[in-house]
Amino acid sequence: MRTATLFLRSRDVPAGTLWAVPAMAAVAWLGAGPAGSRHAVTAAALALALGVAVLGHGLGGPDSTLDATAAIRWAPRRALHLIAIGTVAVAVVTVVTTVPVAVVLRDAAGFTGLAGLAAVLFGRRLTWTLPVVTGCVSAGVPAVPGPFALYLLTWAGQPADSGTALTVGVVLAVTGGAAYTARGPRRLDPVS
């Protein structure tokens, strides 16, 4: 138990949870509307992007070199950490929003994969970038079927019956999850 507590504290998980849970609940609640409406889907996507971005800060420790040299198996811990982030996000937003659970699951999986991918590409400090940018694009651009590239970029704001959005969410979850589990966060030189 002490090992798990130290791991969570080194990743700022208690502080991140303290801020992410009320923020997700507030954004999802403020955007709640008729079940499945575009406004409700957009608010749920923004809430999930915000929560995953805040919780994603813990995907790396304060010293990336120390994480890489530790004599423990990181892959199971990394995978469990991503699953926990997605689970917390789904639980909070599902309780507050009127959006179908399938949309919340799809968006949470995709945003969590994006956070993992951002940790691999940019490091711990910038894990928020890909989920927030994608959430803002999905909220700010109407979900129209054409052009197709724009339709792919707005996957998180698509309705529940969108097969394309589901495919994009699953691909992001699998790609980001696999990359983060295998490689971990990008190693950055310490700032002097």
C-alpha positions as CSV (number, residue, x, y, z in Angstrom):
1,M,0.0,0.0,0.0
2,R,2.9,2.4,0.8
3,T,4.2,1.9,-2.8
4,A,0.9,2.9,-4.4
5,T,0.6,5.9,-2.1
6,L,4.1,7.1,-3.0
7,F,3.4,6.5,-6.7
8,L,0.2,8.6,-6.6
9,R,1.8,11.4,-4.6
10,S,4.8,11.6,-6.9
11,R,2.4,12.0,-9.8
12,D,0.3,14.7,-8.1
13,V,-2.8,12.5,-8.4
14,P,-4.5,13.7,-5.2
15,A,-4.1,17.4,-6.2
16,G,-5.1,16.7,-9.8
17,T,-8.2,14.8,-8.7
18,L,-9.2,17.6,-6.3
19,W,-9.2,20.1,-9.2
20,A,-10.4,17.8,-12.0
21,V,-13.5,16.3,-10.5
22,P,-15.3,19.6,-9.6
23,A,-14.2,21.2,-12.9
24,M,-15.6,18.3,-15.0
25,A,-18.8,18.3,-13.0
26,A,-19.3,22.0,-13.3
27,V,-18.7,22.1,-17.1
28,A,-20.9,19.1,-17.8
29,W,-23.6,20.4,-15.5
30,L,-23.6,23.9,-17.1
31,G,-23.9,22.4,-20.5
32,A,-26.6,19.8,-19.7
33,G,-29.6,20.1,-21.9
34,P,-32.0,17.9,-23.7
35,A,-30.7,14.3,-23.9
36,G,-28.3,14.0,-26.8
37,S,-28.5,17.6,-27.9
38,R,-25.5,19.1,-29.6
39,H,-25.0,21.5,-26.8
40,A,-25.0,18.7,-24.2
41,V,-22.6,16.6,-26.3
42,T,-20.2,19.6,-26.7
43,A,-20.3,20.4,-23.0
44,A,-19.6,16.7,-22.1
45,A,-16.7,16.7,-24.5
46,L,-15.3,19.8,-23.0
47,A,-15.7,18.5,-19.5
48,L,-13.9,15.3,-20.4
49,A,-11.1,17.1,-22.2
50,L,-10.6,19.4,-19.2
51,G,-10.6,16.5,-16.7
52,V,-8.3,14.3,-18.7
53,A,-6.0,17.3,-19.3
54,V,-5.7,18.0,-15.5
55,L,-5.4,14.3,-14.5
56,G,-3.0,13.7,-17.4
57,H,-0.4,15.9,-15.7
58,G,0.4,12.9,-13.5
59,L,1.4,10.7,-16.4
60,G,5.0,11.5,-15.6
61,G,7.0,12.1,-12.5
62,P,8.9,15.3,-11.7
63,D,12.1,13.6,-12.9
64,S,11.7,11.8,-16.2
65,T,15.3,10.3,-16.0
66,L,14.5,8.8,-12.6
67,D,11.3,7.2,-14.0
68,A,13.3,5.7,-16.8
69,T,16.0,4.2,-14.6
70,A,13.9,2.7,-11.9
71,A,14.2,-1.0,-11.6
72,I,10.5,-1.7,-11.7
73,R,8.1,-2.7,-14.5
74,W,6.5,0.5,-15.6
75,A,4.2,-0.8,-18.4
76,P,1.5,-2.2,-16.0
77,R,1.6,0.9,-13.9
78,R,1.3,3.2,-16.9
79,A,-1.6,1.2,-18.4
80,L,-3.4,1.2,-15.0
81,H,-2.9,4.9,-14.7
82,L,-4.5,5.6,-18.1
83,I,-7.4,3.3,-17.3
84,A,-7.9,5.1,-14.0
85,I,-7.9,8.5,-15.6
86,G,-10.5,7.4,-18.2
87,T,-12.6,5.7,-15.5
88,V,-12.7,8.8,-13.2
89,A,-13.6,11.0,-16.2
90,V,-16.4,8.7,-17.3
91,A,-17.8,8.4,-13.8
92,V,-17.9,12.1,-13.1
93,V,-19.4,13.2,-16.4
94,T,-21.9,10.3,-16.6
95,V,-23.4,11.3,-13.3
96,V,-23.9,14.9,-14.3
97,T,-24.7,15.0,-18.0
98,T,-27.7,13.9,-20.1
99,V,-25.5,12.6,-22.9
100,P,-25.7,8.9,-23.7
101,V,-23.1,6.8,-21.9
102,A,-21.7,5.6,-25.3
103,V,-20.7,9.1,-26.2
104,V,-19.1,9.7,-22.8
105,L,-17.1,6.4,-23.1
106,R,-16.0,7.2,-26.7
107,D,-14.9,10.7,-25.8
108,A,-13.2,9.7,-22.6
109,A,-11.3,6.9,-24.3
110,G,-10.2,9.1,-27.1
111,F,-9.1,12.0,-24.8
112,T,-7.2,9.6,-22.5
113,G,-5.4,8.2,-25.5
114,L,-4.6,11.7,-26.6
115,A,-3.2,12.6,-23.2
116,G,-1.0,9.5,-23.3
117,L,0.2,10.4,-26.8
118,A,1.0,14.0,-25.7
119,A,3.0,12.6,-22.8
120,V,5.1,10.5,-25.2
121,L,5.6,13.3,-27.7
122,F,5.9,16.4,-25.5
123,G,6.5,15.2,-21.9
124,R,4.6,15.6,-18.7
125,R,4.3,19.3,-18.7
126,L,2.4,19.4,-22.0
127,T,0.1,16.4,-21.6
128,W,-2.9,18.8,-21.6
129,T,-2.3,20.1,-25.1
130,L,-3.8,17.4,-27.4
131,P,-7.0,16.8,-25.3
132,V,-7.7,20.5,-24.8
133,V,-7.1,21.5,-28.4
134,T,-9.2,18.6,-29.7
135,G,-12.0,19.4,-27.2
136,C,-12.0,23.1,-28.2
137,V,-12.0,22.2,-31.9
138,S,-14.9,19.8,-31.4
139,A,-16.8,22.4,-29.4
140,G,-16.1,25.4,-31.7
141,V,-16.7,23.8,-35.1
142,P,-20.1,22.4,-36.0
143,A,-20.2,18.7,-36.5
144,V,-20.9,18.6,-40.3
145,P,-20.1,15.6,-42.5
146,G,-18.0,17.5,-45.0
147,P,-15.1,18.1,-45.6
148,F,-14.1,14.8,-44.2
149,A,-10.9,16.0,-42.6
150,L,-12.9,18.5,-40.6
151,Y,-15.4,15.7,-39.7
152,L,-12.5,13.7,-38.3
153,L,-11.2,16.6,-36.3
154,T,-14.6,17.2,-34.6
155,W,-15.0,13.5,-33.6
156,A,-15.7,14.3,-30.0
157,G,-18.7,16.5,-30.8
158,Q,-20.4,14.0,-33.0
159,P,-23.7,12.4,-32.0
160,A,-23.9,8.9,-30.5
161,D,-24.7,7.1,-33.8
162,S,-21.5,8.4,-35.6
163,G,-19.4,5.4,-36.6
164,T,-16.6,7.6,-37.8
165,A,-16.4,9.3,-34.3
166,L,-16.4,5.9,-32.6
167,T,-13.6,4.7,-34.9
168,V,-11.5,7.8,-34.3
169,G,-12.0,7.6,-30.5
170,V,-11.0,3.9,-30.5
171,V,-7.9,4.5,-32.7
172,L,-6.8,7.4,-30.5
173,A,-7.3,5.3,-27.3
174,V,-5.4,2.3,-28.7
175,T,-2.6,4.3,-30.3
176,G,-2.1,6.7,-27.4
177,G,-2.5,4.0,-24.8
178,A,0.0,1.6,-26.5
179,A,2.5,4.4,-27.1
180,Y,2.4,5.6,-23.5
181,T,2.4,2.1,-22.0
182,A,5.4,1.1,-24.0
183,R,7.5,4.2,-24.0
184,G,6.3,6.4,-21.1
185,P,6.6,10.1,-21.0
186,R,9.2,11.9,-23.0
187,R,12.5,12.4,-21.2
188,L,13.3,16.0,-20.8
189,D,16.5,17.6,-19.6
190,P,16.0,19.2,-16.2
191,V,15.6,23.0,-16.2
192,S,18.5,24.7,-14.4
